Amino acid sequence: ETCLHSLDLQVNSERGSVFGIPGLSGLLYGLYNNSNEFSAEYVGDAHIVSSIDAAQAWRLFEAWLDWAPGEDESASIRVGLYDVNSEFDSIETGGLFVNSAHGMGTDFSQSGLNGPSTFPVSSLTLRVRTDWGNGGYGQFAVLDGVPGDPDDPESNEIDLSGDDGALVVAEVGWSGDDWRKLALGAWVYTADFTPLASPDGPEDDGNEGWYAIADRTVWRGESTTMAAFLRIGQAEERYNPFDGYIGFGTSLAGFSSRRPDDELGLAVAIGLTGDGFEASRRLDGLPTDSHETTIELTYRAPVTDWLTLQPDTQYIVNPGNDPALDDAFVVALRFELSYSRLITGGR
């Protein structure tokens, strides 16, 4: 039994309120996480049971300015500390679930020397986005390839060393009618990496991957909404433990007239072991499972306007692709306490 804490503090400014510049907005976002790391200590899974599982630290997580020069705000440029998963590889229906794999697919989140620029450590970024009138969009980002310090999980330092290279991400997508999102994305690191199967060999380039997302409202009743999502992704197996990922799930909301805001969800995350990881395990004389699979059942219930309770169960098959680890059954209860205040001013 353990407890994970995450304190989120945000200050948002609407367009035109920063320095009085038309079209300019901003965000400051700080985080505090306690010292318990549940997956590493109790499960050993790669998907990560909880999306707030992180080493203890106070962190400045996001700090950016976003400028939309046109009156229709259809194009914008964002610069600063940035969570790439806030816009890239994000799934509305997947946001219901506690497991990290339904926030950002494991194929992408496993990449890099210290992960991509997302929870709990972000990096400096330049992001460009354009929206089309028919619901389509395109976005592109260049990010520091190594957020923080891989040798110090509590560090939030900014180091733009040329050796770190950059992470380049692009995504195109569309939403409209009952489609919450259809998207295709790709990512690549410019730095060289050491192949898993030859840890003493030379570094090489090509650490890259892609993902595709389909998220849709599939049924509407008088007050009930059912949604479903499918996400697939691939990562270069020479450098990453998983060379493939499949995530899918469904949610049901508004099924109780007495509790119209409650949501029920069921989701599955499957990571497929790559040949490079299997070869690296053989070098150490260790066996490897072919996949890690997590099945999650969750129920989210807003109790008041400031308190939400979310009982959650997860069953993890082959955690860490390691046959030495037993399958795990996890029971959790997430508490969300929230407070917000809107401050308005004249222009």
N, C-alpha and C positions, 0 to 999 in steps of 0.2 A: 504494500500500500504506500502510495506517495502522492504528493500534491505539486502541481505545476502552476506557477503564477505568471501572469503577463499583465503589466500595466502599460496602457497605451495613452499617450497624451498628444493631441493634435490641435493645431491652430491653422485654419483654412482662411484664405482671403479670396473673395470673388473677383471677377475680372473688373479691372479699372480701379480697384481699391489699393493697389500697391504703387506707391510713389505717384499716384494720380495719373499713371500712364494707361491710356485706353488699351483694353485687351490683355493686360498683364494681371496674372493671378499667381498665388504661391501657396506653399504648404510647408509647415514645420511639424515633424512627427518624431516624438521620442518614445523609447521603449525601456522597460525594466523587466528582466526575467530572473526568477530565482534559480538556485543551483541544482535543482533536481533534473536529471536527464533520464527520462523513463525508458525510452527505447534502448539506449546503450546499456543501461544497468540491468533491465529486467527481460527484454525481449530479443534484442540483437537484430531487429528487422531493418531493412533499408528503406522501406516506404515511410517509416516514422509514424508511430501511433497517433501522436498529437501534433497539430500544426503550431503549437506554442512551445514545443520542446527545444530548449536552447541552454547554453551555458550562462551562468549568472553574470549579469553586467547591466549597467546603464548605457544606453546607446542613442545617438542621434541617428535615427533610421532613415528618414527622408527629409530633405531640405532643398526644394527646387522652386524655380520660377518658370511659369508657362506663359507664352505670349502668342495670342491669336490676332494677327494684324487686320484681318478682314472683318467687316460688319457682321457677316454670317457666321464667323468663328469656325469655318469649315476646315481651316488649316492652322496648325499650331506647332510651336517649337518649345521644348522643355529642356532645361539645363539644371544640373545639380545632383545631389544624392537621390537615388531613384530606385524604387522597387520594380524590377522588370515584370514581376507577376501581377502587378496592379493593372496592367493593360495587355501584356503578352501572355499567351498560354493560360488565360483565365476562363473559367466556366461558371456561369451564373448558378446553374443547378448544383454543380459540384461544391459551391460555397457552403452548402448545408452541412457537409460531412466534416468530421473531426480529423480524419487521417490526412496527413500532408500530401499524399499522392493525388488527391482530388483538388488540390490547389494548383500545384505545378506538377506535371507528369514526372515520374521518377527518371525517365530517360534524360530529361533536361536538367532536373534538380541535382542529379549525381555528378554533373560535369564540372570541369575546372579544378584548380588546385584548392579552392575554398568555396566551391559552389558558385553559381551565378549570383548576380546582384539581387538577392531577395532575402526574406527573413532567415536569420536574424541580422545579417550584415549586408549593407548596400554599398554601391560604389558610384563614383562620378559618371554621369551619363549625358549624352546628347540624344534626344529623341525627337523625331519629326513625324507628324501625323496629318493625314488629310482625310476628310469625310466627303462622300459623294451623296447627292440628294436622294438616291434610290435605296439608301441603307447600307451601301458599301463603304469600305474604308481601307486604307493602307497605312502602315506605320513601320518605322525603321529606327533602330537605336544602335549607338556605339557606346559600349560600356567598358570601364576598366576591367581587365581580365581577371584580376585577383582582388576581390573585396577584402578589406581588413588584412589580418595577418594569420596565415594558416597555422603558424606555430603558437599563436596566442588567441584562443577562442573568445577571450574577453575584450580583445582589441577592436577598436573602431577606427584605426588609423587610415589615412588616405595617402597612398604611395603610388605615384604614376610612373614607376620604373619601366623603362623600355623592355626589360626582360619579362614583365608580366603580360605584355601584349594587350589585345583588346578582345572583347566578346561582341560580335556583330549579330543582331537579330532583326528579322523582317517578318511581318505578318500581313496577310490580306484576308478580308472577311466580309460578311454580309449578315444583316439581321432584318427581319420584317415579318409581318403577320404573326404566325405562331412560332417562327424560327427565332429563338433567342440568340443563336450565333452559329454560323458556318464559317470556319476559318482554316487556313493553311499557313504554317509558319516554318521557318528554317533558322538555324543558328550555326555559327562557326567561331572558333578561337583562332587568333592570328599567331599565338605563341606555339612553340614546339612542345611536345609531351613525350614522356617515356612510355613505350608500349608495356602493357601489363605482362605479356609473355616473355619479355626480355628486359628485366629491370636494370641490368648492367650494360645494356646496349645503348646505341645513340638515340637521341630524341628526334622526333619527326613531326611534321605537321599533319593536318587532316582531322583534328578533333572537332566533329561536326555532327549535326543531326537535323531532324525535321519532326513536325507533329501536325495532326489534323484533328479538328473538333467539330462535332455536330451536337447541338443542344436545342431541344425543341419542346414546346408545350404540346403534348400528344392527346390530351383529352380535357374538355371543360364541361363541368356539370353546372347545376344551378348556382352553387357556391364553391364547388370543388375544382381544383386544378391539378392535373397530373403532368409532370414533365419528365423527360428522360435525356440522358447524354451518352455519347460515345466519344472516347478520345484514344487515338493510337499515336505512337511515336517510335522513332528509331534513333539510336546513337551509335557512333563509330565504336565497334567492339574491340579495337586494338587498345583503347584507352579507358573504356568504361565497363564496369561489371555487368550492366544490363545493356544488351544491344536492341531490345525491343520492349515495348510497354503497351498494355491495353487496359483502359479504365472505362467502366460503364456503370450506370446507376439510374435510379428513378426516385422521384419525390412526389408526395401527395400532400396538398395543402387545402385547408378549408373544408375538411371532411366532417367537422363537428360544428353544428350551429352554435353550440355553447362556447366553443373555443375556436373561432374562425382563423386565428393566426397561427395555430399549431401546425407543425410539419412533421411528416414521417418519411424516412428515406432508407433505401437499401442500395449499396454500391459494392463493386468489386474492383480491386486493383491487382494487376498481374504484371510482374517484371520477369522478362525472359533472359536467362543467363547467356552471356556472350562467350564465344570461343576463347577470346583473350583471357578472360577471368578464369575459365576452366583450366587453361594452360598454366596460368600463374599458380593456381592451387595445386596442380600436379607437380610443379617444380618443388613445392613444399611438402609433397607427399600427402596431400589432403584431398578428400572426395568433394564433390560439388553437386548440389541439386540443380535441376534444370530451370526452376522458376521459384519465385516468391509470390504468394497470393494472399491477399487480405480481403475478407468479407466483413462488411460493416453494416450494422443496423442501428439507426439513430432516431431520436424523437426530440424535436426542439419545441419548447413550450414557453412563450412569453408569459410571465406571471403578472408583472406590472410594467409600466412604461420604463422602468429602470432595472428590472431583474428578469433574466431569462434562464431557465433550467434546461439542460440537454443531457438526458441519460443516453449512454452510448455503449454498444458492445462490438467487439472486433475479434475475429478468429484469424490468426496468422499461420499460414502453411509454409513450411520451409523458410523460417526467418533467416535473412542474410545468405540465402542459398547454401547454408551450412548444415549438412546432415547431423552434425554433432549437437545441434540445437533442437530442442523439442518444439513442436507446434505450440502456439500460445493462444490462450483465451483471455481477453482483457475486458473488464467492466469498468466504465468510467462515468463520472457525472461532471459536466461542465457548467460552471456558473458564469454568467455574463452580467456585470454591473456597469451601467452606462449613465453618463450625464453629459448633456450638451447645452450650450448657450449660444444663441444667435445675437450678435452685436451688429447693428446697422448704423450707417451714417450717410449723410447727404453727399452728393457728388457736385 
